[in-house]
Amino acid sequence: MKNKLTNTQAEKYVLGCLLGGADIGDLITDHFHLNESKVLFRLIKDMIEQSIPIEVTSVCMRAMTKNLADTIGGISNITSIFNQAPLIGNISYYTNILVECYTKRKLLLALETIKANTLSTTADSVGILGYAEDMLNNISKSGSKSSFEEVDALVDEQIDRIEKLKNSTSSVSGIPTGFDEIDSILAGVHPTDLLIIAARPAMGKTAFALNLALNISRQGEGVAFFSLEMAKGQLITRLLCTESRIDAGKVRNGDLSDAEMHTLKQTREHINRLPIYIEDTSGLNITQIREKARTLCQKNPEISVIMVDYIGLMRGERGVDRHEQVSTSSRGLKALAKELNVCVIALSQLNRGVEKRADKRPVQSDLRDSGAIEQDADVIGFIYRDEYYNPETKEPDVAELIIAKQRNGATGTAKLYFNGNTTRFDNFGTL
């Protein structure tokens, strides 16, 4: 049921966010219309007040202990509400819907009371007007909650941040990528940013992402890697080759010397200590990625970067055209970055238009499937290797990361060394 006085879907979305760990804020029981929604909200609220962790399992157990499972609609209803929940960061949107419906219900009740008093033969018109004014003022105050913040607090916060940067000996304000030329342009990767790395096939997108994951994780920052294309085993093999500098072909065939095998085992011990988490389920949609990422980040708060390889393989809603599917995925990844306060790095393909130009260095219009990616991204970088198109190039084994967009900074091109045999990127000028 959905009308101007109630929105049952919004009620479920808000409850789903609360089950996922969202702040209860100023919500009250009367904001909900359905009795089962009210009961579930009171259950969650009581658990929060008693410092009981809010998880689907704990809420279900609490409901059974309090003999409230049937009243809530059954344990399956709690699970369903959680599984259908939107991003936690969107709870304010749905909360506003509940408050709007609640205010209208109160207003309608007030108008009915005013009407009844007006029709009463004993009622005084002055008294009715006074009562009506007080009632409407109270409703107005209760429904006028604002999310605005005073500018002085915001300014102070930013001044403190800028002062820390000024006093820092490093020019990198975010998480260093491990690549000096990239950091000189981006100043590292930053929380809440959506960073798109795009290239034509075989340019080294996945290899670059894995190199970034290694560099970032060495600093103690956790990395969640969603591989929608390659299996976990393939990724681990690449990590081993990259870190050990051993030819991937030799590793794949097992054609290794004793010394190389020893190096691989040593590399294994090193990689095992890095906070890298890999998920290789194919065909995930944005909701599934959100749920998995949220759960992982709750268990591993050191995670600062989420990688998705690649956005074009994210499953979209059936019956929706490809453009809208990619747009939904792109918006969802940006919302995920803000919700979890992490940097989301998503890989993307380029269309074939780049192959038709004399200069095959990509531009933003080459992004495949949707212009929404270009809009949503805070940073867009393109990988280009001239050697791929020109075997006689003057710069063999050189890759360029072309920063074509940076919402909060300059653009430019960073050069890196790339070894295709070991799938390793290195700082330009260090080899």
C-alpha positions in Angstrom: 0.0 0.0 0.0 1.3 3.4 -0.9 -0.6 6.7 -0.6 0.0 10.2 0.7 -0.5 9.1 4.3 1.7 6.0 4.4 4.5 4.4 2.4 5.1 0.8 3.5 8.0 0.3 1.1 9.8 3.3 2.7 9.1 1.8 6.1 10.8 -1.5 5.1 13.8 0.4 3.6 14.4 2.4 6.8 14.1 -0.8 8.9 16.5 -2.6 6.5 19.0 0.2 7.0 18.7 0.0 10.7 19.3 -3.8 10.5 22.4 -3.0 8.6 23.8 -0.7 11.3 22.4 2.7 10.3 22.1 5.4 13.1 18.5 5.5 14.5 18.7 9.3 14.6 15.5 11.1 15.6 13.2 8.3 14.4 10.2 7.5 16.7 7.7 4.7 16.7 4.9 6.8 15.3 6.8 7.6 12.2 5.8 4.1 11.1 2.3 3.2 10.1 2.2 -0.6 10.0 1.9 -2.3 13.3 4.6 -4.9 12.4 6.9 -2.0 11.4 6.3 -0.3 14.8 7.0 -3.5 16.7 10.2 -4.2 14.8 11.4 -0.6 15.3 10.7 -0.7 19.0 12.6 -4.0 19.2 15.7 -2.5 17.4 15.5 0.6 19.5 15.4 -1.3 22.8 18.4 -3.4 21.6 20.4 -0.3 20.8 19.5 1.2 24.2 20.8 -2.0 25.9 24.0 -2.0 23.8 23.0 -5.2 22.0 24.7 -5.5 18.5 22.2 -5.0 15.7 22.5 -7.8 13.2 19.9 -9.9 11.4 20.7 -12.9 13.6 20.6 -11.1 16.9 17.3 -9.3 16.0 15.7 -12.6 15.0 16.8 -14.2 18.2 15.5 -11.3 20.2 12.2 -11.4 18.4 11.8 -15.1 19.3 12.8 -14.6 22.9 10.2 -11.8 23.3 7.6 -13.9 21.4 7.3 -11.1 18.8 8.2 -13.1 15.7 4.6 -13.6 14.6 3.7 -10.0 15.3 6.6 -8.8 13.1 5.5 -11.0 10.3 7.9 -13.9 10.9 11.6 -14.4 10.9 11.6 -14.6 7.1 10.1 -11.0 7.0 13.1 -9.7 9.0 15.5 -11.4 6.6 13.6 -10.1 3.6 13.6 -6.5 4.9 17.4 -6.7 5.4 18.1 -8.2 1.9 16.0 -5.6 0.2 17.5 -2.6 2.1 19.0 0.3 0.1 22.5 1.7 0.8 22.8 2.9 4.4 23.7 6.4 3.1 20.2 6.7 1.6 18.4 6.2 4.9 17.8 10.0 5.3 15.9 10.0 2.0 13.4 7.3 3.1 13.3 8.7 6.7 12.1 12.0 5.2 9.3 10.1 3.4 8.2 8.6 6.7 8.3 11.9 8.5 6.3 13.5 5.6 3.6 10.8 5.8 3.5 11.0 9.6 3.1 14.8 9.5 0.2 14.5 7.1 -1.5 11.9 9.3 -1.2 14.2 12.3 -2.5 17.1 10.2 -5.5 15.1 9.0 -6.3 14.1 12.6 -5.9 17.8 13.7 -8.3 19.0 11.0 -10.9 16.3 11.9 -10.7 17.5 15.5 -11.0 21.1 14.5 -14.0 20.3 12.3 -15.7 18.4 15.2 -15.1 21.3 17.6 -16.3 23.8 15.0 -19.6 21.9 14.6 -20.1 21.7 18.3 -22.9 24.0 19.5 -21.1 24.8 22.7 -17.7 25.6 21.2 -16.4 29.1 21.3 -14.9 30.4 18.0 -12.0 32.2 19.7 -11.1 29.0 21.6 -11.3 26.9 18.4 -9.0 29.3 16.6 -6.5 29.2 19.5 -6.6 25.4 19.7 -6.2 25.1 15.9 -3.2 27.5 15.9 -1.5 25.7 18.7 -2.1 22.3 17.1 -0.8 23.4 13.7 2.2 25.1 15.2 3.2 21.9 17.0 2.8 19.8 13.8 4.9 22.3 11.9 7.7 22.1 14.5 7.7 18.3 14.6 7.9 18.0 10.8 10.6 20.7 10.2 13.7 18.7 11.1 16.7 20.0 9.1 19.9 18.4 8.0 21.6 21.8 7.6 24.8 22.5 9.6 26.1 25.9 10.6 28.9 27.1 8.4 31.2 28.0 11.3 31.6 24.3 12.4 32.2 23.2 8.8 34.7 25.9 8.3 36.6 25.0 11.5 36.7 21.4 10.4 38.2 22.2 7.0 40.7 24.7 8.5 41.9 22.0 10.9 42.3 19.6 7.9 44.2 22.2 5.8 46.5 23.0 8.7 47.4 19.4 9.1 48.2 19.2 5.5 50.3 22.4 5.7 52.3 21.0 8.6 52.8 17.6 7.0 56.1 16.7 5.4 54.3 14.7 2.7 52.5 16.2 -0.3 50.2 13.2 -0.4 47.0 14.0 1.5 45.3 10.6 0.7 46.5 7.0 0.7 49.7 6.8 -1.4 49.4 4.7 -4.5 53.0 3.7 -4.4 53.5 5.4 -7.8 55.3 8.7 -7.4 54.1 10.4 -10.6 50.5 9.3 -10.0 50.7 10.6 -6.4 52.1 13.9 -7.6 48.9 14.4 -9.6 46.3 12.9 -7.4 47.9 13.3 -4.0 46.9 9.7 -3.3 43.5 8.1 -3.3 40.8 9.6 -1.0 37.8 8.3 0.9 34.4 8.9 -0.6 35.9 9.2 -4.1 34.9 7.0 -7.1 38.0 6.4 -9.2 37.5 4.9 -12.7 40.4 3.2 -14.4 39.5 2.5 -18.1 41.4 1.0 -21.0 41.0 -1.2 -24.1 41.4 -5.0 -23.6 44.9 -6.2 -22.9 46.2 -2.8 -21.7 46.7 -4.1 -18.2 43.7 -2.8 -16.2 43.5 -5.8 -13.9 47.3 -5.9 -13.5 47.3 -2.2 -12.6 44.5 -2.7 -10.0 46.4 -5.6 -8.4 49.6 -3.6 -8.3 47.6 -0.8 -6.6 46.1 -3.3 -4.1 49.6 -4.5 -3.2 51.0 -1.0 -2.8 48.1 0.2 -0.7 47.9 -3.0 1.5 51.6 -2.7 2.3 50.8 0.4 4.2 48.3 -1.5 6.4 45.3 -0.2 4.5 42.8 -3.0 3.7 41.6 -3.6 0.1 38.5 -5.5 -0.9 38.8 -6.8 -4.5 35.6 -7.8 -6.3 36.7 -9.8 -9.4 33.7 -10.3 -11.7 35.9 -11.7 -14.5 38.8 -13.7 -13.1 38.8 -16.5 -10.6 40.5 -16.2 -7.2 43.3 -18.6 -8.2 44.2 -16.5 -11.3 44.4 -13.4 -9.2 46.6 -15.0 -6.6 48.9 -16.3 -9.3 49.2 -12.7 -10.7 49.9 -11.3 -7.2 52.6 -13.9 -6.7 54.2 -13.2 -10.1 54.0 -9.4 -9.6 55.5 -9.5 -6.1 58.2 -12.0 -6.9 59.0 -10.7 -10.4 58.9 -14.2 -11.8 57.6 -14.8 -15.3 53.9 -15.6 -15.2 54.3 -18.2 -18.1 56.8 -20.2 -16.0 54.6 -20.1 -13.0 51.6 -21.2 -15.0 53.5 -24.2 -16.5 55.4 -25.0 -13.3 58.7 -24.6 -15.2 60.6 -23.1 -12.2 64.1 -23.5 -10.8 64.6 -24.4 -7.2 65.6 -20.8 -6.5 62.5 -19.4 -8.2 60.3 -21.9 -6.2 62.0 -20.7 -3.0 61.3 -17.1 -4.0 57.7 -17.9 -4.6 57.3 -19.5 -1.2 58.9 -16.4 0.5 56.5 -14.2 -1.5 53.6 -16.3 -0.3 54.5 -15.6 3.3 54.6 -11.9 2.6 51.3 -11.7 0.7 49.6 -13.8 3.4 50.2 -11.0 5.8 48.6 -8.3 3.6 45.0 -7.2 4.3 43.7 -8.0 0.8 40.2 -9.7 0.5 39.0 -11.2 -2.8 35.5 -12.0 -3.9 35.1 -13.7 -7.3 31.4 -14.3 -7.6 30.4 -13.4 -11.1 27.4 -11.3 -12.1 26.9 -9.4 -8.9 24.6 -6.4 -8.9 25.2 -3.2 -7.0 22.9 -4.3 -4.1 24.9 -7.6 -3.7 28.2 -5.7 -3.8 26.9 -3.3 -1.3 25.8 -6.0 1.1 29.1 -7.9 0.8 31.2 -4.8 1.1 29.3 -3.5 4.1 29.6 -6.9 5.9 33.3 -7.1 5.2 34.0 -3.5 6.3 32.1 -4.1 9.6 34.3 -7.1 10.3 37.5 -5.5 9.0 37.5 -1.7 9.7 41.0 -1.3 8.2 39.5 -1.5 4.7 40.0 1.8 2.9 39.7 0.8 -0.7 37.2 -1.3 -2.6 38.0 -2.4 -6.2 35.6 -3.7 -8.8 36.9 -5.5 -11.9 35.0 -4.4 -13.9 31.9 -2.2 -13.9 30.6 -3.5 -17.2 30.2 -7.0 -15.8 28.0 -5.9 -12.9 24.5 -7.3 -13.4 21.7 -4.9 -13.9 17.9 -5.0 -13.5 16.1 -7.2 -16.0 14.1 -5.3 -18.6 16.2 -2.2 -18.3 18.4 -1.1 -21.2 22.2 -1.4 -20.9 22.7 2.4 -20.5 20.5 2.6 -17.5 22.0 -0.6 -16.0 25.5 0.9 -16.1 24.2 4.3 -14.8 22.6 2.5 -11.8 25.9 0.7 -11.1 27.9 3.8 -11.4 25.7 5.8 -9.1 25.6 2.9 -6.7 29.4 2.7 -6.5 29.7 6.4 -5.8 27.0 6.1 -3.0 28.9 3.1 -1.6 32.1 5.1 -1.4 30.3 7.8 0.6 28.4 5.3 2.8 31.5 3.3 3.8 33.9 6.3 3.7 36.3 4.4 1.4 37.8 5.0 -2.0 36.0 2.9 -4.7 38.2 2.0 -7.7 36.2 0.6 -10.6 37.7 -0.7 -13.8 35.9 0.0 -17.1 36.2 -0.9 -20.8 36.5 1.6 -23.6 34.5 1.5 -26.8 36.1 0.7 -30.2 36.1 4.3 -31.3 39.7 4.8 -30.0 40.9 2.2 -32.5 39.8 4.4 -35.4 41.9 7.4 -34.5 45.5 8.1 -35.4 46.2 9.1 -31.8 44.9 6.2 -29.8 45.3 7.8 -26.4 41.8 7.6 -24.9 39.5 10.5 -24.0 36.4 10.6 -21.8 34.0 10.1 -24.7 35.6 6.7 -25.2 34.1 5.4 -22.0 31.9 2.4 -22.8 28.1 2.0 -22.2 27.2 5.1 -20.3 28.1 8.8 -19.9 26.9 8.4 -16.3 30.3 7.0 -15.5 31.9 10.2 -16.6 29.4 12.2 -14.4 29.7 10.1 -11.3 33.4 9.6 -11.2 35.6 11.9 -9.1 38.7 10.7 -11.0 39.0 9.1 -14.4 42.3 7.6 -15.5 43.1 5.8 -18.8 45.8 3.2 -19.3 47.7 3.5 -22.5 50.7 1.6 -23.8 52.1 2.8 -27.1 53.9 -0.5 -27.5 50.6 -2.2 -28.0 49.9 -0.3 -31.2 53.4 0.6 -32.2 55.9 -2.3 -31.7 58.7 0.0 -32.8 57.9 2.7 -30.3 60.7 4.7 -28.8 59.4 3.9 -25.3 59.0 0.1 -25.0 57.7 -1.3 -21.6 56.2 2.2 -20.8 52.6 2.6 -19.7 50.8 5.9 -19.3 48.1 6.6 -16.8 46.2 9.6 -18.3 44.3 11.5 -15.6 41.5 13.0 -17.8 39.3 14.1 -14.9 39.9 15.0 -11.3 37.0 16.8 -9.6 39.2 18.3 -6.9 42.5 18.8 -8.7 44.6 19.0 -11.8 44.8 16.5 -14.7 47.9 15.1 -16.3 49.8 12.0 -17.4 51.9 9.7 -15.2 54.5 7.3 -16.8 55.1 3.9 -15.4 57.2 0.9 -16.4 55.2 -2.2 -17.3 56.6 -5.8 -17.4 54.0 -7.9 -19.2 55.7 -11.2 -18.2 55.4 -10.5 -14.5 52.3 -8.2 -14.8 54.2 -5.6 -12.7 54.0 -1.8 -12.8 56.9 0.2 -11.4 57.8 3.8 -11.0 59.2 5.4 -14.1 62.9 6.0 -13.9 63.6 3.5 -11.2 64.7 0.6 -13.4 
